[in-house]
Amino acid sequence: MSGWSELVTTALLGTDRREIPTVLPEDLAPLASRVASTDPAGRLLDIAAGYSAYTRAGAVAESCPPPAVAPPATQEPAPPQAQQVLHSLVAMRGPLLVNEWLQVCVDHGRYVPPPAWTSLADLAATASGVDAPLLRLAMGARGLWFLGHNDRWRRLVDAPGEPSDVGDGHSAVTSLVTARTEGEARAGEELDTGWSTLRAAGKVALLDALSAGLTEGDEPMLLRALRDRSSEVRETAARLISRLPESGYARRMTERATSAVTVTRSLGRHRVVVTPPVPDDAMTRDGVTDKPPRSFPGGPAAFVLRQILAATPLSVWTPATGLAASDLVEVTDRTASDWAGDLRAGWALAAVRQADAGWAQALLEAGEVDEPLVALVPSPARVDVALRWMQHRVDATRVGDLVLSCPRPWPVEITEAALELVSSGRLGHSAARFADKAGHAMHLGSYSTLERHVLGWAPPKQMTAHLATEIRRAHARMEELLATRIAIHQSFTADPTAVRRFAVPHLP
């Protein structure tokens, strides 16, 4: 390597201070004579490049174990027409449609053919929305073997595991679980020792470990977590402590809530009276703060009231007021309009934390829309409430959110309600976003319903031309998505037929 050292030294000192070395390995001497550059610096770099290639070419490759043999294909690949549809979906980069194709493929006992593996894996690795567990099922053992050879696709192969970087959270959880088997006192010591050293994710993991075998003795730990700086930690602690209706915390919150919200009766009519609670040190120790975030629509009193209601067991309200959940919400909306939004919001959060389906449905019928709240309500009830909302012309955005939460595929009633909502113009410029989601939710048998509605629709006279065009585009998007989904399903049948597309009239 003396020749290489000479070349490096010359490059460092400069060709104007040191001549290009002539002592080179015998095989490189012809190379040096053939370098055409007359510039000394260029000549030096050309020789160095040749020297580097020379040394690398002579290197002996390290030993590499042969890759594992690919497992045999035990299923039939998707039919050729289905493969063509998948190619189009991947080119469109539509993850929801790809997911539907994968699900149909699995349902038919087929698997993704090898020619589609690379493009499909690239889409799943770079675009959000592709269902990785479903992809693994559809690709089969042979496809997973293929994915495992590329680091960019490795996360698609491995099922998501536990978070690995939570600030000693896992060791703390293990220690706490061990301590709980030896007594509550030691468990408390473990929490006190490690709590301040944990990041938010570690604290959440530690609190989740308490959920198994939660007892009244865990209340001090949860009260400490309710005062944490992290909102995620506070919400986790609030969810857990709501499962202790006999705790001192629950009793204190019940006293505050029933003092702040009372029901009076006069001449056979009920009335809700709200007395805003006054924050004190005891409330602060229970994690209640009068400093709302900037995004909060109300003032400190409303924020405190919501926190108290959210922490109060819902089972106390019927004995305290003599009214069922639905009746109490109705009376609140009728007689306490200034506070109705805050009361509903507090009760809604309590219903989510306590997983109370009865209260969730009562609030939903009153117009309170929240995704976790909707999830508590049985599917048929969601459909009924959505249809009632349409009839009573509740705010269109909330109606749209509720309709989109209904179980899929939609029954005919929800499809018709969704079409009416779009065509009414009440969604305004958000009609396109709604239509994009609705097209994925409609039952495949709704195509004729969609055709009748779209071809029979005419914009009202008072509707602007711009809004009418937006609605036509929403119609076209729903028709495109539904036709594509039908094509996906038909491509797996023995005798697929082309979907007869109908033209959306007057669409520029």
matplotlib code that plots the C-alpha trace (Angstrom):
import matplotlib.pyplot as plt

x = [0.0, 3.1, 1.9, -1.5, 0.2, 2.3, -0.8, -2.5, 0.5, 0.7, -3.0, -2.6, 0.5, -0.6, 0.9, 2.7, 4.8, 5.2, 5.4, 2.9, 4.5, 5.7, 6.0, 2.7, 1.8, 2.9, -0.7, -1.3, 1.7, -0.1, -3.1, -0.8, 0.7, -2.8, -4.2, -4.8, -5.2, -2.4, -3.6, -1.5, -4.4, -6.7, -4.0, -3.5, -7.3, -7.6, -4.7, -6.2, -9.6, -7.9, -5.9, -9.1, -10.9, -7.9, -7.7, -11.5, -11.7, -9.1, -11.0, -12.4, -16.2, -17.2, -19.0, -22.8, -25.2, -27.6, -31.1, -33.9, -35.8, -39.1, -42.0, -44.3, -47.4, -50.4, -53.1, -54.2, -53.3, -56.0, -57.6, -56.0, -58.9, -58.5, -54.7, -55.5, -57.8, -55.2, -52.6, -55.0, -55.7, -52.0, -51.4, -54.3, -52.6, -56.0, -55.4, -59.0, -59.8, -56.6, -57.8, -61.1, -59.3, -57.1, -60.1, -62.0, -58.9, -58.6, -62.3, -61.9, -59.0, -56.6, -53.3, -51.5, -49.6, -45.8, -45.8, -47.7, -45.6, -43.1, -45.5, -48.0, -45.3, -43.9, -47.4, -48.0, -44.6, -45.0, -48.7, -50.8, -54.0, -53.0, -54.0, -50.7, -52.3, -54.6, -51.7, -49.9, -52.9, -53.3, -49.6, -49.3, -46.1, -44.3, -45.1, -43.9, -40.6, -40.2, -41.0, -38.4, -35.5, -36.0, -35.5, -38.0, -40.7, -39.7, -42.3, -45.0, -43.8, -43.5, -46.6, -46.4, -44.9, -44.8, -43.1, -39.5, -38.5, -40.8, -38.2, -37.8, -41.5, -41.4, -39.0, -41.2, -44.3, -42.6, -41.5, -45.0, -46.8, -44.4, -44.9, -48.7, -48.5, -46.6, -48.9, -50.3, -47.7, -44.8, -46.7, -47.1, -43.4, -42.5, -44.7, -43.2, -39.7, -39.9, -42.7, -40.7, -38.1, -40.6, -41.7, -45.4, -45.4, -43.8, -46.4, -49.3, -47.8, -47.5, -51.1, -52.3, -50.6, -52.9, -56.1, -55.8, -57.1, -57.8, -58.8, -59.7, -56.1, -54.9, -56.7, -53.6, -51.6, -54.3, -54.8, -51.1, -51.4, -54.5, -52.2, -49.5, -48.4, -49.2, -52.9, -52.5, -51.4, -54.3, -56.9, -55.6, -55.8, -59.3, -60.5, -59.1, -60.4, -63.9, -63.9, -63.9, -67.4, -67.0, -63.7, -63.3, -62.6, -65.9, -67.8, -66.2, -67.0, -70.6, -71.1, -69.7, -71.7, -75.0, -74.5, -73.7, -76.5, -80.0, -83.5, -86.5, -90.1, -92.9, -96.4, -95.4, -92.5, -88.9, -86.1, -82.4, -80.6, -76.8, -74.7, -71.1, -68.7, -66.0, -62.5, -60.7, -57.6, -59.5, -60.5, -56.9, -55.7, -58.3, -56.8, -59.5, -58.0, -59.6, -57.1, -58.7, -56.6, -56.7, -58.9, -61.6, -64.7, -65.9, -64.5, -63.0, -66.3, -67.5, -64.2, -64.4, -68.0, -67.1, -64.2, -66.5, -69.3, -66.8, -65.5, -68.9, -70.4, -73.4, -75.4, -75.9, -78.0, -81.3, -81.5, -80.4, -82.9, -85.6, -85.1, -83.7, -80.7, -82.7, -85.2, -82.5, -80.7, -84.0, -84.9, -81.3, -81.6, -85.0, -84.4, -80.7, -79.6, -76.7, -75.1, -76.5, -73.4, -71.1, -73.4, -73.7, -69.9, -69.2, -71.7, -70.4, -66.8, -68.1, -70.1, -66.9, -64.8, -67.5, -68.5, -72.2, -74.2, -77.5, -76.1, -74.2, -77.4, -79.3, -76.6, -76.4, -80.1, -79.7, -77.2, -73.8, -71.5, -68.1, -66.4, -65.8, -69.3, -70.8, -68.8, -70.7, -74.1, -75.3, -75.3, -79.1, -79.5, -77.0, -79.0, -82.2, -80.7, -79.1, -82.5, -84.2, -81.5, -82.1, -85.8, -85.3, -82.6, -79.9, -76.7, -75.5, -71.9, -73.0, -75.4, -72.7, -70.3, -73.0, -74.0, -70.3, -70.1, -72.9, -71.9, -70.7, -72.0, -74.8, -78.4, -80.6, -82.1, -78.7, -77.6, -80.7, -80.2, -76.5, -77.5, -80.2, -77.7, -75.2, -77.8, -79.4, -76.3, -76.3, -72.8, -71.5, -67.9, -67.4, -69.7, -66.6, -65.0, -68.2, -68.8, -65.3, -66.1, -69.6, -68.5, -66.5, -69.4, -72.4, -73.6, -72.7, -76.4, -76.9, -75.7, -79.2, -80.3, -77.4, -78.2, -81.9, -81.0, -78.3, -80.0, -83.3, -81.6, -81.9, -80.5, -83.1, -83.6, -82.0, -78.8, -75.8, -74.2, -70.9, -72.6, -74.5, -71.2, -69.7, -72.7, -72.3, -68.7, -69.7, -72.2, -69.5, -67.1, -69.6, -70.4, -66.8, -65.9, -69.0, -68.4, -64.8, -65.7, -68.2, -65.5, -63.2, -65.8, -66.8, -63.1, -63.0, -66.0, -65.9, -67.7, -67.1, -69.2, -68.4, -70.1, -72.4, -71.4, -74.0, -73.0, -73.4, -75.3, -74.1, -70.7, -68.1]
y = [0.0, 2.3, 3.5, 4.5, 6.4, 8.3, 9.3, 10.5, 12.5, 14.2, 15.0, 16.6, 18.7, 19.6, 18.7, 22.0, 21.0, 17.3, 15.3, 12.5, 9.2, 6.7, 3.8, 1.9, -1.8, -3.5, -4.0, -0.3, 0.9, 0.6, 2.6, 5.5, 5.6, 5.7, 8.6, 11.3, 14.3, 16.9, 18.7, 17.3, 17.4, 15.6, 13.1, 12.4, 11.9, 9.5, 7.4, 7.3, 6.2, 3.4, 2.4, 2.3, 0.2, -2.1, -2.8, -3.3, -5.7, -7.9, -8.0, -11.4, -11.3, -12.1, -15.4, -15.0, -17.7, -18.7, -17.3, -19.5, -21.5, -19.8, -21.7, -23.5, -21.7, -23.5, -21.3, -20.3, -16.7, -14.2, -14.5, -12.5, -10.0, -9.4, -8.9, -6.2, -4.5, -4.6, -3.1, -0.2, 0.4, 0.5, 3.0, 5.1, 4.9, 4.3, 2.5, 1.9, 0.3, -1.8, -2.9, -4.0, -5.9, -7.7, -8.6, -10.0, -11.9, -13.5, -14.3, -16.2, -18.2, -16.7, -14.8, -11.8, -13.0, -12.4, -9.8, -7.5, -7.9, -5.1, -2.4, -3.4, -3.5, -0.1, 1.4, -0.1, 1.1, 4.7, 5.4, 5.4, 3.5, 0.1, -2.6, -4.4, -7.5, -7.9, -7.5, -10.3, -12.6, -11.9, -12.3, -15.7, -17.3, -17.1, -13.3, -12.7, -14.5, -12.1, -9.0, -10.1, -9.5, -5.8, -3.6, -1.0, -3.6, -5.2, -3.4, -5.0, -8.4, -8.0, -7.5, -4.2, -4.8, -3.0, 0.4, 0.1, 3.6, 4.8, 5.9, 2.7, 2.2, -1.5, -2.3, -0.1, -2.0, -5.4, -4.2, -2.8, -6.0, -8.0, -5.6, -5.8, -9.6, -8.9, -6.2, -2.7, -1.0, -2.1, -1.3, 2.3, 2.4, 1.3, 4.0, 6.7, 5.6, 5.6, 7.9, 11.1, 9.5, 8.3, 10.0, 10.3, 7.0, 5.2, 6.6, 5.5, 2.0, 1.9, 3.0, 0.5, -2.2, -1.2, -2.0, -5.7, -6.1, -2.4, -1.8, 1.1, 0.9, 2.2, 5.5, 7.4, 6.4, 7.5, 10.9, 11.6, 10.8, 13.1, 16.0, 15.1, 17.6, 15.2, 15.2, 11.6, 10.5, 12.5, 11.0, 7.5, 8.0, 9.5, 6.5, 4.1, 6.0, 6.1, 2.3, 2.9, 4.3, 3.7, 5.6, 8.8, 10.6, 9.5, 10.6, 14.0, 14.5, 13.3, 15.9, 18.7, 17.6, 17.3, 20.6, 22.3, 20.7, 20.4, 19.7, 21.6, 20.9, 23.5, 22.9, 19.5, 20.8, 20.0, 22.6, 22.2, 24.8, 25.2, 26.7, 27.0, 25.4, 27.5, 26.0, 25.4, 23.6, 20.3, 20.4, 21.0, 18.0, 16.0, 17.1, 19.8, 22.9, 26.3, 27.0, 25.8, 25.4, 28.1, 26.0, 25.7, 27.6, 28.6, 30.2, 28.8, 28.0, 25.9, 24.1, 23.2, 22.0, 19.7, 18.2, 17.5, 16.0, 13.8, 12.4, 11.7, 8.2, 8.4, 6.1, 8.9, 11.1, 9.2, 8.9, 12.5, 14.0, 11.4, 11.5, 8.9, 9.9, 10.8, 12.8, 14.7, 15.6, 16.8, 18.9, 20.4, 21.4, 23.0, 24.8, 25.4, 26.5, 28.6, 25.5, 22.7, 22.3, 22.1, 19.6, 17.4, 17.5, 16.5, 13.7, 12.5, 12.2, 10.4, 8.0, 7.2, 6.6, 4.5, 2.7, 3.5, 2.7, 4.0, 7.5, 7.4, 6.9, 9.5, 12.1, 11.0, 11.5, 15.0, 15.9, 15.2, 13.6, 12.2, 9.2, 7.3, 8.1, 6.8, 3.6, 2.7, 2.8, -0.4, -0.3, -0.3, 2.6, 4.7, 4.2, 5.2, 8.3, 9.3, 9.1, 11.1, 13.8, 14.0, 14.5, 17.2, 18.9, 18.8, 20.6, 19.0, 18.5, 16.5, 14.5, 13.7, 12.6, 10.3, 8.9, 8.1, 6.3, 3.9, 0.2, -0.7, -1.7, 0.8, -0.3, 1.3, 3.8, 5.2, 5.3, 7.3, 9.6, 10.2, 10.9, 13.4, 15.1, 15.6, 16.7, 19.2, 21.4, 21.6, 20.2, 23.0, 22.6, 19.6, 17.5, 16.2, 14.9, 13.3, 11.7, 10.2, 8.4, 7.5, 5.8, 3.3, 2.7, 2.0, -1.5, -2.9, -3.3, 0.4, 1.2, 1.3, 3.5, 5.9, 5.9, 6.8, 9.6, 11.2, 11.0, 12.3, 15.2, 18.8, 21.7, 23.9, 27.4, 29.1, 27.0, 28.7, 27.3, 26.8, 24.7, 22.7, 21.8, 20.8, 18.4, 17.0, 16.3, 14.6, 12.4, 11.5, 10.6, 8.3, 6.6, 6.1, 4.6, 2.3, 1.1, 0.4, -1.6, -3.6, -4.3, -5.6, -8.1, -9.2, -9.7, -12.7, -14.4, -17.1, -14.9, -11.2, -8.7, -5.1, -2.5, -0.4, 3.2, 5.9, 9.5, 12.3, 14.9, 18.5, 17.8, 20.2]
z = [0.0, -0.2, -3.6, -2.1, 0.7, -1.8, -3.7, -0.5, 0.6, -2.8, -2.7, 0.7, -0.1, -3.7, -7.0, -7.2, -4.2, -4.8, -8.0, -8.8, -7.5, -10.0, -7.6, -8.2, -8.3, -11.4, -12.7, -12.4, -14.4, -17.7, -16.3, -15.3, -18.8, -20.4, -18.3, -20.8, -18.5, -18.8, -15.6, -12.7, -10.2, -12.7, -13.5, -9.8, -9.2, -12.2, -11.0, -7.4, -8.8, -10.7, -7.7, -5.5, -8.1, -8.4, -4.6, -4.3, -7.2, -5.5, -2.2, -1.1, -0.3, 3.2, 3.7, 3.5, 4.6, 1.9, 2.3, 3.6, 0.9, 0.0, 1.5, -1.0, -2.4, -0.8, -2.4, -5.8, -6.9, -7.5, -11.0, -13.8, -14.0, -10.2, -10.7, -13.3, -10.8, -8.1, -10.5, -11.2, -7.5, -6.6, -9.4, -8.0, -4.5, -2.9, 0.4, 1.3, -2.1, -1.8, 1.6, 0.2, -2.6, 0.0, 2.1, -0.9, -1.9, 1.6, 1.7, -1.6, -0.2, -2.8, -2.4, -4.0, -7.0, -7.1, -9.9, -7.6, -4.5, -5.0, -6.0, -3.3, -0.6, -1.7, -1.4, 2.1, 3.2, 2.0, 2.2, 5.4, 5.4, 4.1, 6.6, 7.4, 9.1, 6.2, 3.8, 5.6, 5.3, 1.6, 0.7, 2.4, 3.8, 0.4, 0.1, 3.7, 2.9, 0.0, 2.1, 4.7, 2.3, 2.2, 5.2, 4.0, 4.2, 7.4, 9.5, 7.2, 8.1, 11.9, 13.9, 15.9, 19.3, 22.6, 22.6, 23.4, 24.5, 27.2, 29.8, 31.8, 31.6, 31.0, 33.8, 36.1, 35.0, 35.6, 39.1, 39.9, 38.8, 41.0, 43.9, 43.7, 44.3, 47.5, 48.9, 48.3, 50.5, 48.4, 45.2, 46.4, 47.2, 43.7, 42.2, 44.4, 43.6, 39.8, 38.9, 38.6, 36.4, 33.8, 30.6, 29.7, 27.7, 30.6, 33.1, 30.8, 30.6, 34.4, 34.9, 32.4, 34.5, 37.4, 35.3, 36.1, 39.7, 40.3, 43.9, 46.2, 47.5, 44.1, 44.6, 45.9, 42.9, 40.5, 42.3, 41.9, 38.2, 37.9, 38.7, 36.1, 33.4, 30.6, 29.4, 28.2, 31.7, 33.3, 31.0, 31.6, 35.3, 35.1, 33.0, 35.7, 38.7, 37.2, 37.7, 41.4, 42.2, 45.9, 46.3, 48.2, 45.0, 43.5, 46.6, 46.6, 42.9, 43.4, 46.2, 44.0, 40.9, 42.7, 44.4, 41.1, 39.1, 40.7, 39.3, 40.6, 39.9, 39.7, 38.4, 37.2, 35.1, 35.8, 35.6, 35.7, 37.8, 37.5, 40.3, 39.0, 41.4, 43.0, 42.8, 46.0, 47.3, 47.7, 44.0, 43.0, 45.0, 43.0, 39.7, 38.9, 37.4, 36.5, 33.7, 30.4, 27.3, 24.7, 22.4, 25.1, 24.0, 27.5, 30.6, 33.8, 35.5, 32.5, 32.4, 36.1, 35.7, 32.8, 34.7, 37.7, 35.7, 33.8, 37.0, 38.6, 38.4, 36.0, 38.3, 40.8, 38.5, 38.4, 42.2, 42.6, 40.1, 39.7, 35.9, 33.5, 31.4, 28.3, 30.3, 32.2, 29.0, 27.4, 30.4, 30.4, 26.8, 27.4, 30.7, 31.0, 27.5, 28.7, 30.3, 28.2, 26.0, 29.0, 30.8, 27.8, 27.2, 30.8, 30.7, 27.4, 28.7, 31.7, 29.5, 27.5, 30.6, 32.2, 28.9, 29.6, 26.5, 27.9, 28.6, 25.3, 23.4, 25.3, 24.5, 20.9, 20.5, 22.0, 19.3, 21.1, 18.5, 19.5, 18.0, 21.2, 22.4, 19.1, 19.4, 22.6, 20.9, 19.3, 15.5, 14.9, 17.3, 15.4, 12.2, 14.0, 15.5, 12.2, 10.4, 13.1, 12.8, 9.1, 9.7, 12.3, 10.2, 12.9, 12.0, 8.7, 9.9, 12.9, 10.9, 8.4, 11.2, 12.6, 9.3, 8.5, 11.9, 11.0, 10.5, 7.0, 4.5, 4.9, 4.7, 2.1, 4.6, 5.4, 1.8, 0.9, 3.8, 2.8, -0.8, 0.4, 2.7, -0.1, -2.6, -0.2, -0.3, 3.5, 3.6, 1.5, 0.3, 2.6, 0.4, -1.5, 1.7, 2.8, -0.6, -0.6, 2.6, 1.7, -1.5, 0.6, 3.0, 0.7, 0.2, -3.2, -4.0, -3.7, -7.2, -8.7, -5.8, -6.5, -10.2, -9.7, -7.2, -9.3, -12.6, -11.1, -9.1, -10.2, -8.3, -6.5, -8.0, -5.0, -5.2, -6.8, -9.9, -8.0, -5.3, -7.8, -9.6, -6.2, -5.6, -9.1, -8.4, -5.2, -7.1, -9.6, -6.8, -5.1, -8.4, -9.2, -5.9, -5.8, -9.3, -8.5, -5.4, -7.4, -10.0, -7.2, -6.0, -9.5, -10.6, -8.2, -9.7, -12.3, -14.9, -14.1, -15.9, -16.6, -14.4, -16.5, -15.6, -15.8, -16.7, -14.2, -16.1, -16.6, -15.0, -16.6]

ax = plt.figure().add_subplot(projection="3d")
ax.plot(x, y, z, "-o")
ax.set_aspect("equal")
plt.show()
